[in-house]
Amino acid sequence: DRHRLRPLYFSHARQLGPSGLISVLARTLRVAPGRSHAETVHALTSQLRDEPLDLWLAFDEAHELPPETLTEVRALAESELGRESRLQLLFAGLPPLREHLQALPPLWRRITVREEITSLTREELPAFLGHHFGKPTAERFHDDALRLLFERGRAIPGLLWPAARTVLRAAPAKGTILAPLVEELLDRWELA
């Protein structure tokens, strides 16, 4: 609802440093940069309190956020102590994200909804591949190739999808995809 929320989506978490985050937020809220980082953060938190819209920050691949950036997000989240926050945060990432967030107890405490997508079962892999690449393409994988892909991808959708995509790009356009090709490609590209 754009009448209540102002969303900002950060897709390349690894590249988002604390000063970059503050800079983007300041520009979004039309806050003039201060003489120091601390002055800019102070002006930003003051502006957040006066904003008519909630600021919604979505961090994709958040497991790759630098620890300093997570610390900066924690500081922003804590700036609203004692009042309803105008800042909403969404972290999406692979399993290491939980450990990174738990390393910052003040931030971890403020996460009110925690959803974890469990890994796939071996039986779900063909349907997963069919959903992403089409059923005819998914059916090209030999059972041994699927088993290898599943084991090397540790049943994690975020690892299985790029590994399968790499295999499909390198495989011949037609025919069955066999385990030796999958193993060679996963080893060569250090996938899964």
PyMOL commands that place a pseudoatom at each C-alpha (Angstrom):
pseudoatom trace, name=CA, resn=ASP, resi=1, chain=A, elem=C, hetatm=0, pos=[0.000, 0.000, 0.000]
pseudoatom trace, name=CA, resn=ARG, resi=2, chain=A, elem=C, hetatm=0, pos=[1.895, 3.050, -1.271]
pseudoatom trace, name=CA, resn=HIS, resi=3, chain=A, elem=C, hetatm=0, pos=[-0.339, 5.299, 0.841]
pseudoatom trace, name=CA, resn=ARG, resi=4, chain=A, elem=C, hetatm=0, pos=[1.106, 3.774, 4.006]
pseudoatom trace, name=CA, resn=LEU, resi=5, chain=A, elem=C, hetatm=0, pos=[4.477, 2.301, 3.030]
pseudoatom trace, name=CA, resn=ARG, resi=6, chain=A, elem=C, hetatm=0, pos=[7.578, 3.501, 1.238]
pseudoatom trace, name=CA, resn=PRO, resi=7, chain=A, elem=C, hetatm=0, pos=[9.475, 0.357, 0.181]
pseudoatom trace, name=CA, resn=LEU, resi=8, chain=A, elem=C, hetatm=0, pos=[13.207, 0.144, -0.506]
pseudoatom trace, name=CA, resn=TYR, resi=9, chain=A, elem=C, hetatm=0, pos=[14.574, -3.115, -1.858]
pseudoatom trace, name=CA, resn=PHE, resi=10, chain=A, elem=C, hetatm=0, pos=[18.277, -3.935, -1.559]
pseudoatom trace, name=CA, resn=SER, resi=11, chain=A, elem=C, hetatm=0, pos=[19.118, -6.871, -3.819]
pseudoatom trace, name=CA, resn=HIS, resi=12, chain=A, elem=C, hetatm=0, pos=[22.918, -6.953, -3.564]
pseudoatom trace, name=CA, resn=ALA, resi=13, chain=A, elem=C, hetatm=0, pos=[23.457, -7.160, 0.169]
pseudoatom trace, name=CA, resn=ARG, resi=14, chain=A, elem=C, hetatm=0, pos=[27.166, -7.975, -0.072]
pseudoatom trace, name=CA, resn=GLN, resi=15, chain=A, elem=C, hetatm=0, pos=[27.804, -4.566, -1.640]
pseudoatom trace, name=CA, resn=LEU, resi=16, chain=A, elem=C, hetatm=0, pos=[25.788, -2.569, 0.892]
pseudoatom trace, name=CA, resn=GLY, resi=17, chain=A, elem=C, hetatm=0, pos=[28.058, -0.937, 3.436]
pseudoatom trace, name=CA, resn=PRO, resi=18, chain=A, elem=C, hetatm=0, pos=[26.800, 1.146, 6.376]
pseudoatom trace, name=CA, resn=SER, resi=19, chain=A, elem=C, hetatm=0, pos=[27.575, 4.492, 4.744]
pseudoatom trace, name=CA, resn=GLY, resi=20, chain=A, elem=C, hetatm=0, pos=[25.874, 3.351, 1.517]
pseudoatom trace, name=CA, resn=LEU, resi=21, chain=A, elem=C, hetatm=0, pos=[22.766, 2.371, 3.458]
pseudoatom trace, name=CA, resn=ILE, resi=22, chain=A, elem=C, hetatm=0, pos=[22.601, 5.702, 5.273]
pseudoatom trace, name=CA, resn=SER, resi=23, chain=A, elem=C, hetatm=0, pos=[23.236, 7.576, 2.028]
pseudoatom trace, name=CA, resn=VAL, resi=24, chain=A, elem=C, hetatm=0, pos=[20.380, 5.816, 0.219]
pseudoatom trace, name=CA, resn=LEU, resi=25, chain=A, elem=C, hetatm=0, pos=[18.010, 6.342, 3.144]
pseudoatom trace, name=CA, resn=ALA, resi=26, chain=A, elem=C, hetatm=0, pos=[18.965, 10.016, 3.428]
pseudoatom trace, name=CA, resn=ARG, resi=27, chain=A, elem=C, hetatm=0, pos=[18.346, 10.601, -0.292]
pseudoatom trace, name=CA, resn=THR, resi=28, chain=A, elem=C, hetatm=0, pos=[15.043, 8.724, -0.124]
pseudoatom trace, name=CA, resn=LEU, resi=29, chain=A, elem=C, hetatm=0, pos=[13.829, 10.847, 2.783]
pseudoatom trace, name=CA, resn=ARG, resi=30, chain=A, elem=C, hetatm=0, pos=[15.396, 14.036, 1.359]
pseudoatom trace, name=CA, resn=VAL, resi=31, chain=A, elem=C, hetatm=0, pos=[17.710, 14.487, 4.314]
pseudoatom trace, name=CA, resn=ALA, resi=32, chain=A, elem=C, hetatm=0, pos=[20.759, 16.644, 3.640]
pseudoatom trace, name=CA, resn=PRO, resi=33, chain=A, elem=C, hetatm=0, pos=[24.006, 14.864, 4.521]
pseudoatom trace, name=CA, resn=GLY, resi=34, chain=A, elem=C, hetatm=0, pos=[25.629, 16.125, 7.713]
pseudoatom trace, name=CA, resn=ARG, resi=35, chain=A, elem=C, hetatm=0, pos=[29.291, 16.922, 8.223]
pseudoatom trace, name=CA, resn=SER, resi=36, chain=A, elem=C, hetatm=0, pos=[29.783, 13.468, 9.700]
pseudoatom trace, name=CA, resn=HIS, resi=37, chain=A, elem=C, hetatm=0, pos=[28.158, 10.078, 9.433]
pseudoatom trace, name=CA, resn=ALA, resi=38, chain=A, elem=C, hetatm=0, pos=[26.754, 10.460, 12.953]
pseudoatom trace, name=CA, resn=GLU, resi=39, chain=A, elem=C, hetatm=0, pos=[25.111, 13.799, 12.070]
pseudoatom trace, name=CA, resn=THR, resi=40, chain=A, elem=C, hetatm=0, pos=[23.504, 12.266, 8.999]
pseudoatom trace, name=CA, resn=VAL, resi=41, chain=A, elem=C, hetatm=0, pos=[22.193, 9.312, 11.046]
pseudoatom trace, name=CA, resn=HIS, resi=42, chain=A, elem=C, hetatm=0, pos=[20.784, 11.724, 13.651]
pseudoatom trace, name=CA, resn=ALA, resi=43, chain=A, elem=C, hetatm=0, pos=[19.024, 13.817, 10.975]
pseudoatom trace, name=CA, resn=LEU, resi=44, chain=A, elem=C, hetatm=0, pos=[17.732, 10.637, 9.353]
pseudoatom trace, name=CA, resn=THR, resi=45, chain=A, elem=C, hetatm=0, pos=[16.242, 9.256, 12.577]
pseudoatom trace, name=CA, resn=SER, resi=46, chain=A, elem=C, hetatm=0, pos=[14.600, 12.636, 13.270]
pseudoatom trace, name=CA, resn=GLN, resi=47, chain=A, elem=C, hetatm=0, pos=[13.090, 12.629, 9.787]
pseudoatom trace, name=CA, resn=LEU, resi=48, chain=A, elem=C, hetatm=0, pos=[11.860, 9.052, 10.243]
pseudoatom trace, name=CA, resn=ARG, resi=49, chain=A, elem=C, hetatm=0, pos=[9.814, 10.154, 13.260]
pseudoatom trace, name=CA, resn=ASP, resi=50, chain=A, elem=C, hetatm=0, pos=[8.123, 12.866, 11.184]
pseudoatom trace, name=CA, resn=GLU, resi=51, chain=A, elem=C, hetatm=0, pos=[7.487, 10.731, 8.112]
pseudoatom trace, name=CA, resn=PRO, resi=52, chain=A, elem=C, hetatm=0, pos=[3.821, 10.143, 7.244]
pseudoatom trace, name=CA, resn=LEU, resi=53, chain=A, elem=C, hetatm=0, pos=[4.700, 6.776, 5.642]
pseudoatom trace, name=CA, resn=ASP, resi=54, chain=A, elem=C, hetatm=0, pos=[6.422, 3.772, 7.176]
pseudoatom trace, name=CA, resn=LEU, resi=55, chain=A, elem=C, hetatm=0, pos=[9.777, 3.069, 5.584]
pseudoatom trace, name=CA, resn=TRP, resi=56, chain=A, elem=C, hetatm=0, pos=[9.985, -0.595, 4.612]
pseudoatom trace, name=CA, resn=LEU, resi=57, chain=A, elem=C, hetatm=0, pos=[13.516, -1.919, 3.992]
pseudoatom trace, name=CA, resn=ALA, resi=58, chain=A, elem=C, hetatm=0, pos=[13.869, -5.309, 2.322]
pseudoatom trace, name=CA, resn=PHE, resi=59, chain=A, elem=C, hetatm=0, pos=[17.316, -6.895, 2.307]
pseudoatom trace, name=CA, resn=ASP, resi=60, chain=A, elem=C, hetatm=0, pos=[17.603, -9.816, -0.111]
pseudoatom trace, name=CA, resn=GLU, resi=61, chain=A, elem=C, hetatm=0, pos=[20.563, -12.173, 0.291]
pseudoatom trace, name=CA, resn=ALA, resi=62, chain=A, elem=C, hetatm=0, pos=[20.842, -10.656, 3.776]
pseudoatom trace, name=CA, resn=HIS, resi=63, chain=A, elem=C, hetatm=0, pos=[23.205, -13.430, 4.889]
pseudoatom trace, name=CA, resn=GLU, resi=64, chain=A, elem=C, hetatm=0, pos=[25.830, -11.561, 2.835]
pseudoatom trace, name=CA, resn=LEU, resi=65, chain=A, elem=C, hetatm=0, pos=[25.342, -8.210, 4.595]
pseudoatom trace, name=CA, resn=PRO, resi=66, chain=A, elem=C, hetatm=0, pos=[28.576, -6.948, 6.133]
pseudoatom trace, name=CA, resn=PRO, resi=67, chain=A, elem=C, hetatm=0, pos=[28.461, -7.071, 9.958]
pseudoatom trace, name=CA, resn=GLU, resi=68, chain=A, elem=C, hetatm=0, pos=[28.931, -3.265, 10.071]
pseudoatom trace, name=CA, resn=THR, resi=69, chain=A, elem=C, hetatm=0, pos=[25.776, -2.801, 7.981]
pseudoatom trace, name=CA, resn=LEU, resi=70, chain=A, elem=C, hetatm=0, pos=[23.770, -5.035, 10.308]
pseudoatom trace, name=CA, resn=THR, resi=71, chain=A, elem=C, hetatm=0, pos=[25.071, -2.965, 13.217]
pseudoatom trace, name=CA, resn=GLU, resi=72, chain=A, elem=C, hetatm=0, pos=[23.884, 0.205, 11.443]
pseudoatom trace, name=CA, resn=VAL, resi=73, chain=A, elem=C, hetatm=0, pos=[20.444, -1.341, 10.848]
pseudoatom trace, name=CA, resn=ARG, resi=74, chain=A, elem=C, hetatm=0, pos=[20.320, -2.246, 14.547]
pseudoatom trace, name=CA, resn=ALA, resi=75, chain=A, elem=C, hetatm=0, pos=[21.124, 1.356, 15.474]
pseudoatom trace, name=CA, resn=LEU, resi=76, chain=A, elem=C, hetatm=0, pos=[18.332, 2.614, 13.220]
pseudoatom trace, name=CA, resn=ALA, resi=77, chain=A, elem=C, hetatm=0, pos=[15.883, 0.112, 14.685]
pseudoatom trace, name=CA, resn=GLU, resi=78, chain=A, elem=C, hetatm=0, pos=[16.828, 1.164, 18.212]
pseudoatom trace, name=CA, resn=SER, resi=79, chain=A, elem=C, hetatm=0, pos=[16.403, 4.864, 17.449]
pseudoatom trace, name=CA, resn=GLU, resi=80, chain=A, elem=C, hetatm=0, pos=[12.667, 4.497, 17.843]
pseudoatom trace, name=CA, resn=LEU, resi=81, chain=A, elem=C, hetatm=0, pos=[12.713, 3.249, 21.437]
pseudoatom trace, name=CA, resn=GLY, resi=82, chain=A, elem=C, hetatm=0, pos=[9.603, 4.229, 23.333]
pseudoatom trace, name=CA, resn=ARG, resi=83, chain=A, elem=C, hetatm=0, pos=[7.444, 4.911, 20.280]
pseudoatom trace, name=CA, resn=GLU, resi=84, chain=A, elem=C, hetatm=0, pos=[5.958, 3.021, 17.391]
pseudoatom trace, name=CA, resn=SER, resi=85, chain=A, elem=C, hetatm=0, pos=[8.653, 2.583, 14.781]
pseudoatom trace, name=CA, resn=ARG, resi=86, chain=A, elem=C, hetatm=0, pos=[8.260, 4.072, 11.298]
pseudoatom trace, name=CA, resn=LEU, resi=87, chain=A, elem=C, hetatm=0, pos=[10.929, 1.627, 10.116]
pseudoatom trace, name=CA, resn=GLN, resi=88, chain=A, elem=C, hetatm=0, pos=[9.986, -1.900, 9.058]
pseudoatom trace, name=CA, resn=LEU, resi=89, chain=A, elem=C, hetatm=0, pos=[12.680, -4.421, 8.165]
pseudoatom trace, name=CA, resn=LEU, resi=90, chain=A, elem=C, hetatm=0, pos=[12.586, -7.596, 6.099]
pseudoatom trace, name=CA, resn=PHE, resi=91, chain=A, elem=C, hetatm=0, pos=[15.638, -9.847, 5.953]
pseudoatom trace, name=CA, resn=ALA, resi=92, chain=A, elem=C, hetatm=0, pos=[15.666, -12.702, 3.436]
pseudoatom trace, name=CA, resn=GLY, resi=93, chain=A, elem=C, hetatm=0, pos=[18.648, -15.012, 3.159]
pseudoatom trace, name=CA, resn=LEU, resi=94, chain=A, elem=C, hetatm=0, pos=[20.185, -18.421, 3.508]
pseudoatom trace, name=CA, resn=PRO, resi=95, chain=A, elem=C, hetatm=0, pos=[20.659, -20.224, 6.870]
pseudoatom trace, name=CA, resn=PRO, resi=96, chain=A, elem=C, hetatm=0, pos=[23.784, -18.270, 7.972]
pseudoatom trace, name=CA, resn=LEU, resi=97, chain=A, elem=C, hetatm=0, pos=[21.502, -15.213, 8.304]
pseudoatom trace, name=CA, resn=ARG, resi=98, chain=A, elem=C, hetatm=0, pos=[20.038, -16.560, 11.556]
pseudoatom trace, name=CA, resn=GLU, resi=99, chain=A, elem=C, hetatm=0, pos=[23.513, -16.773, 13.111]
pseudoatom trace, name=CA, resn=HIS, resi=100, chain=A, elem=C, hetatm=0, pos=[24.433, -13.261, 11.947]
pseudoatom trace, name=CA, resn=LEU, resi=101, chain=A, elem=C, hetatm=0, pos=[21.245, -11.803, 13.417]
pseudoatom trace, name=CA, resn=GLN, resi=102, chain=A, elem=C, hetatm=0, pos=[21.574, -13.739, 16.676]
pseudoatom trace, name=CA, resn=ALA, resi=103, chain=A, elem=C, hetatm=0, pos=[25.060, -12.262, 17.059]
pseudoatom trace, name=CA, resn=LEU, resi=104, chain=A, elem=C, hetatm=0, pos=[23.302, -8.894, 17.507]
pseudoatom trace, name=CA, resn=PRO, resi=105, chain=A, elem=C, hetatm=0, pos=[20.830, -9.579, 20.372]
pseudoatom trace, name=CA, resn=PRO, resi=106, chain=A, elem=C, hetatm=0, pos=[19.253, -6.085, 20.286]
pseudoatom trace, name=CA, resn=LEU, resi=107, chain=A, elem=C, hetatm=0, pos=[18.365, -6.572, 16.598]
pseudoatom trace, name=CA, resn=TRP, resi=108, chain=A, elem=C, hetatm=0, pos=[17.373, -10.226, 16.997]
pseudoatom trace, name=CA, resn=ARG, resi=109, chain=A, elem=C, hetatm=0, pos=[14.953, -9.265, 19.816]
pseudoatom trace, name=CA, resn=ARG, resi=110, chain=A, elem=C, hetatm=0, pos=[13.185, -6.779, 17.583]
pseudoatom trace, name=CA, resn=ILE, resi=111, chain=A, elem=C, hetatm=0, pos=[12.398, -9.323, 14.877]
pseudoatom trace, name=CA, resn=THR, resi=112, chain=A, elem=C, hetatm=0, pos=[8.768, -10.107, 15.559]
pseudoatom trace, name=CA, resn=VAL, resi=113, chain=A, elem=C, hetatm=0, pos=[8.105, -12.578, 12.742]
pseudoatom trace, name=CA, resn=ARG, resi=114, chain=A, elem=C, hetatm=0, pos=[10.596, -15.299, 11.898]
pseudoatom trace, name=CA, resn=GLU, resi=115, chain=A, elem=C, hetatm=0, pos=[9.835, -17.614, 9.014]
pseudoatom trace, name=CA, resn=GLU, resi=116, chain=A, elem=C, hetatm=0, pos=[12.182, -20.320, 7.914]
pseudoatom trace, name=CA, resn=ILE, resi=117, chain=A, elem=C, hetatm=0, pos=[11.725, -22.178, 4.667]
pseudoatom trace, name=CA, resn=THR, resi=118, chain=A, elem=C, hetatm=0, pos=[12.761, -25.736, 5.226]
pseudoatom trace, name=CA, resn=SER, resi=119, chain=A, elem=C, hetatm=0, pos=[14.850, -27.656, 2.768]
pseudoatom trace, name=CA, resn=LEU, resi=120, chain=A, elem=C, hetatm=0, pos=[13.386, -29.797, 0.029]
pseudoatom trace, name=CA, resn=THR, resi=121, chain=A, elem=C, hetatm=0, pos=[12.926, -33.514, 0.249]
pseudoatom trace, name=CA, resn=ARG, resi=122, chain=A, elem=C, hetatm=0, pos=[14.450, -35.673, -2.470]
pseudoatom trace, name=CA, resn=GLU, resi=123, chain=A, elem=C, hetatm=0, pos=[10.931, -36.443, -3.745]
pseudoatom trace, name=CA, resn=GLU, resi=124, chain=A, elem=C, hetatm=0, pos=[10.177, -32.710, -4.148]
pseudoatom trace, name=CA, resn=LEU, resi=125, chain=A, elem=C, hetatm=0, pos=[13.213, -31.992, -6.334]
pseudoatom trace, name=CA, resn=PRO, resi=126, chain=A, elem=C, hetatm=0, pos=[11.625, -32.926, -9.713]
pseudoatom trace, name=CA, resn=ALA, resi=127, chain=A, elem=C, hetatm=0, pos=[8.607, -30.712, -8.999]
pseudoatom trace, name=CA, resn=PHE, resi=128, chain=A, elem=C, hetatm=0, pos=[10.920, -27.888, -7.866]
pseudoatom trace, name=CA, resn=LEU, resi=129, chain=A, elem=C, hetatm=0, pos=[12.925, -28.126, -11.087]
pseudoatom trace, name=CA, resn=GLY, resi=130, chain=A, elem=C, hetatm=0, pos=[9.734, -28.413, -13.122]
pseudoatom trace, name=CA, resn=HIS, resi=131, chain=A, elem=C, hetatm=0, pos=[8.386, -25.259, -11.522]
pseudoatom trace, name=CA, resn=HIS, resi=132, chain=A, elem=C, hetatm=0, pos=[11.525, -23.266, -12.292]
pseudoatom trace, name=CA, resn=PHE, resi=133, chain=A, elem=C, hetatm=0, pos=[12.612, -24.717, -15.627]
pseudoatom trace, name=CA, resn=GLY, resi=134, chain=A, elem=C, hetatm=0, pos=[9.497, -26.399, -17.021]
pseudoatom trace, name=CA, resn=LYS, resi=135, chain=A, elem=C, hetatm=0, pos=[8.504, -30.040, -16.711]
pseudoatom trace, name=CA, resn=PRO, resi=136, chain=A, elem=C, hetatm=0, pos=[10.077, -31.224, -20.006]
pseudoatom trace, name=CA, resn=THR, resi=137, chain=A, elem=C, hetatm=0, pos=[13.424, -29.693, -18.991]
pseudoatom trace, name=CA, resn=ALA, resi=138, chain=A, elem=C, hetatm=0, pos=[13.270, -31.133, -15.470]
pseudoatom trace, name=CA, resn=GLU, resi=139, chain=A, elem=C, hetatm=0, pos=[12.531, -34.589, -16.862]
pseudoatom trace, name=CA, resn=ARG, resi=140, chain=A, elem=C, hetatm=0, pos=[15.847, -34.560, -18.750]
pseudoatom trace, name=CA, resn=PHE, resi=141, chain=A, elem=C, hetatm=0, pos=[17.752, -35.197, -15.503]
pseudoatom trace, name=CA, resn=HIS, resi=142, chain=A, elem=C, hetatm=0, pos=[18.594, -38.897, -14.984]
pseudoatom trace, name=CA, resn=ASP, resi=143, chain=A, elem=C, hetatm=0, pos=[17.794, -40.220, -11.487]
pseudoatom trace, name=CA, resn=ASP, resi=144, chain=A, elem=C, hetatm=0, pos=[21.509, -40.422, -10.610]
pseudoatom trace, name=CA, resn=ALA, resi=145, chain=A, elem=C, hetatm=0, pos=[21.980, -36.816, -11.772]
pseudoatom trace, name=CA, resn=LEU, resi=146, chain=A, elem=C, hetatm=0, pos=[19.058, -35.721, -9.583]
pseudoatom trace, name=CA, resn=ARG, resi=147, chain=A, elem=C, hetatm=0, pos=[20.488, -37.619, -6.611]
pseudoatom trace, name=CA, resn=LEU, resi=148, chain=A, elem=C, hetatm=0, pos=[23.876, -35.946, -7.066]
pseudoatom trace, name=CA, resn=LEU, resi=149, chain=A, elem=C, hetatm=0, pos=[22.344, -32.504, -7.540]
pseudoatom trace, name=CA, resn=PHE, resi=150, chain=A, elem=C, hetatm=0, pos=[20.230, -32.995, -4.404]
pseudoatom trace, name=CA, resn=GLU, resi=151, chain=A, elem=C, hetatm=0, pos=[23.155, -34.190, -2.273]
pseudoatom trace, name=CA, resn=ARG, resi=152, chain=A, elem=C, hetatm=0, pos=[25.542, -31.488, -3.415]
pseudoatom trace, name=CA, resn=GLY, resi=153, chain=A, elem=C, hetatm=0, pos=[22.858, -28.814, -3.058]
pseudoatom trace, name=CA, resn=ARG, resi=154, chain=A, elem=C, hetatm=0, pos=[22.210, -30.030, 0.516]
pseudoatom trace, name=CA, resn=ALA, resi=155, chain=A, elem=C, hetatm=0, pos=[18.458, -29.841, -0.217]
pseudoatom trace, name=CA, resn=ILE, resi=156, chain=A, elem=C, hetatm=0, pos=[18.607, -26.022, -0.063]
pseudoatom trace, name=CA, resn=PRO, resi=157, chain=A, elem=C, hetatm=0, pos=[16.486, -24.338, -2.768]
pseudoatom trace, name=CA, resn=GLY, resi=158, chain=A, elem=C, hetatm=0, pos=[18.860, -21.360, -2.874]
pseudoatom trace, name=CA, resn=LEU, resi=159, chain=A, elem=C, hetatm=0, pos=[21.728, -23.698, -3.790]
pseudoatom trace, name=CA, resn=LEU, resi=160, chain=A, elem=C, hetatm=0, pos=[19.809, -26.128, -5.990]
pseudoatom trace, name=CA, resn=TRP, resi=161, chain=A, elem=C, hetatm=0, pos=[18.382, -23.521, -8.350]
pseudoatom trace, name=CA, resn=PRO, resi=162, chain=A, elem=C, hetatm=0, pos=[21.700, -21.921, -9.456]
pseudoatom trace, name=CA, resn=ALA, resi=163, chain=A, elem=C, hetatm=0, pos=[23.363, -25.345, -9.667]
pseudoatom trace, name=CA, resn=ALA, resi=164, chain=A, elem=C, hetatm=0, pos=[20.578, -26.715, -11.890]
pseudoatom trace, name=CA, resn=ARG, resi=165, chain=A, elem=C, hetatm=0, pos=[20.641, -23.554, -14.020]
pseudoatom trace, name=CA, resn=THR, resi=166, chain=A, elem=C, hetatm=0, pos=[24.400, -23.921, -14.543]
pseudoatom trace, name=CA, resn=VAL, resi=167, chain=A, elem=C, hetatm=0, pos=[24.010, -27.565, -15.514]
pseudoatom trace, name=CA, resn=LEU, resi=168, chain=A, elem=C, hetatm=0, pos=[21.194, -26.765, -17.948]
pseudoatom trace, name=CA, resn=ARG, resi=169, chain=A, elem=C, hetatm=0, pos=[23.191, -23.991, -19.604]
pseudoatom trace, name=CA, resn=ALA, resi=170, chain=A, elem=C, hetatm=0, pos=[26.167, -26.308, -20.182]
pseudoatom trace, name=CA, resn=ALA, resi=171, chain=A, elem=C, hetatm=0, pos=[24.232, -29.463, -21.097]
pseudoatom trace, name=CA, resn=PRO, resi=172, chain=A, elem=C, hetatm=0, pos=[23.431, -30.341, -24.708]
pseudoatom trace, name=CA, resn=ALA, resi=173, chain=A, elem=C, hetatm=0, pos=[20.105, -28.883, -25.864]
pseudoatom trace, name=CA, resn=LYS, resi=174, chain=A, elem=C, hetatm=0, pos=[18.495, -32.324, -26.032]
pseudoatom trace, name=CA, resn=GLY, resi=175, chain=A, elem=C, hetatm=0, pos=[18.906, -35.664, -24.359]
pseudoatom trace, name=CA, resn=THR, resi=176, chain=A, elem=C, hetatm=0, pos=[19.269, -37.007, -20.860]
pseudoatom trace, name=CA, resn=ILE, resi=177, chain=A, elem=C, hetatm=0, pos=[21.496, -35.179, -18.391]
pseudoatom trace, name=CA, resn=LEU, resi=178, chain=A, elem=C, hetatm=0, pos=[23.709, -37.728, -16.673]
pseudoatom trace, name=CA, resn=ALA, resi=179, chain=A, elem=C, hetatm=0, pos=[25.458, -37.668, -13.288]
pseudoatom trace, name=CA, resn=PRO, resi=180, chain=A, elem=C, hetatm=0, pos=[29.040, -37.330, -14.635]
pseudoatom trace, name=CA, resn=LEU, resi=181, chain=A, elem=C, hetatm=0, pos=[28.157, -34.046, -16.364]
pseudoatom trace, name=CA, resn=VAL, resi=182, chain=A, elem=C, hetatm=0, pos=[26.472, -32.727, -13.196]
pseudoatom trace, name=CA, resn=GLU, resi=183, chain=A, elem=C, hetatm=0, pos=[29.470, -33.689, -11.078]
pseudoatom trace, name=CA, resn=GLU, resi=184, chain=A, elem=C, hetatm=0, pos=[31.960, -32.128, -13.498]
pseudoatom trace, name=CA, resn=LEU, resi=185, chain=A, elem=C, hetatm=0, pos=[30.063, -28.845, -13.667]
pseudoatom trace, name=CA, resn=LEU, resi=186, chain=A, elem=C, hetatm=0, pos=[29.486, -28.586, -9.917]
pseudoatom trace, name=CA, resn=ASP, resi=187, chain=A, elem=C, hetatm=0, pos=[33.173, -29.236, -9.296]
pseudoatom trace, name=CA, resn=ARG, resi=188, chain=A, elem=C, hetatm=0, pos=[34.339, -26.839, -12.003]
pseudoatom trace, name=CA, resn=TRP, resi=189, chain=A, elem=C, hetatm=0, pos=[32.165, -23.971, -10.854]
pseudoatom trace, name=CA, resn=GLU, resi=190, chain=A, elem=C, hetatm=0, pos=[32.382, -24.873, -7.146]
pseudoatom trace, name=CA, resn=LEU, resi=191, chain=A, elem=C, hetatm=0, pos=[28.619, -24.953, -6.947]
pseudoatom trace, name=CA, resn=ALA, resi=192, chain=A, elem=C, hetatm=0, pos=[26.792, -26.761, -4.153]
for i in range(1, 192): cmd.bond("trace and resi %d" % i, "trace and resi %d" % (i + 1))
show_as sticks, trace
zoom trace
